[in-house]
Amino acid sequence: MNTYKTAEVAAIIGIHPNTVRLYEKLKLIPEPKRLSNGYRVFTEFHIKQCKMIRLAFQIEVLQNGLRKKIVQMIMVSATGDFDTAIILTQDYLKQLKRERQNAEEAIEIVKQILSGGIGENSQSFKRKEVSEFLNISMDTLRNWEMNGLLTVKRKDNGYRVYTDEDIQRLKIIRTLRCANYSLEAILRLLQQLSQNPDTDIRTALNTPKQTDDIISVCDRLIMSLLAAEKNGTVLLDMLHDMKTQFS
């Protein structure tokens, strides 16, 4: 089996030698054996694992636990448990697809709002029902309400009641959070949209790119998610190959 020094691994992967050491420290690659002089000895497993790390973090979607999932997969793969790593990657791909569908839905909701196509509805939901339906934790719903993103009506007994309109608003918030927009920026947009349906939403989000509007934000998120899905599919193939080669 071929063996490599730290500098050789770095040259093959296209990273700094310190990055290879960082991968080891973070347990993203197996701990290499050492020679009597203390030099690390890396194998083909380390090379493949480093290539997988680079691909896994090429497109990063930070929200909704996606980064945590891909880091977990890499760490599990580093232990040689490829079966579990494959399952984690499959779950990661499923969530990427869900987030992409959520972003596509948010675009349609905004288009309906701007065209006046969403009206009142008599349906109402409890917080737990909304949490389960939108796959948003109840703590997150409370946090968004406390930060003014949503004003929820209450029944006479004090229980919160969410309407269809609230559900649509929450879907938009969910996607903007996945796109890494701050609560403050989202609040500013939603306030302007509520006050004036004809608002110029291209200036509503006070972000480094002030030409953004909510639809282009979602579009860019969709493109990132699609790229991450493509890379995730390649990662899955790599894991199957590594299982065959190193198990």
C-alpha angles and dihedrals in degrees: 000000000000117000130199141198122232093260091050092052090049092051093049094048096038098240137114117272088240088061090057089053090048090053088054093047091051090047092240089131130033116270105263123230117251133224121231088266091056097253115144120243116209128192139202087273090062091048093052092044092051091050089052092050091053092051094044093056098037090095112028123192102185104186132084096024096293094127091047091052095051092046090051091051092051092049092049091048089052089061091055094249094133096162092061091042089054091052091049091050091050090052089048091053092049091053092047088055092049092050090049091051089049091053092049090050091049090055091054092048092053091048089052092048092050091048093047091245099134116078139172120298130191095220117111134188138197120239092252091052091050091047092053095041095051096032090236120137118246089237090057091050090051091048093051091049092048089051091053098250091124135021109205122201120233133217122232089267090057097251116140117246121201119204131205088260090055089051091054091048091050091052090056092047091048092055095044089052090051087052086057098248116155122248088243093056092046091049091052091052095047093047092053092044091051094047094047123014087196092057118139096248090187087079097034096085108068097205134134086272101051093180090071122114127188093260094052089046090056091044091055091046090052090051091050091048092049090051090048090049090052091050091045090056090052090048089054091054091048091052092051089050092048091049089054094045103040108025 
